[in-house]
Amino acid sequence: MHTDYQQTPMIWHKWGVWKVGIDFATYFIMNSFITNRFSMDRSLESLAWILR
């Protein structure tokens, strides 16, 4: 993995950004859903806005 990262830093960087963004969005939505179910719709709207 480290060798691939050194050989193709830009590709791994882009995938890293996507993974962090997806992980954050997943955490945000799940956290909102657990703490307040009524905020789920707004969380989905936020995710749609981020991904548009």
Summary of the structure (lengths in Angstrom):
residues: 52
radius of gyration: 15.0
end to end distance: 30.4
largest distance: 45.9
contacts: 108
relative contact order: 0.10
helix: 92%
strand: 0%
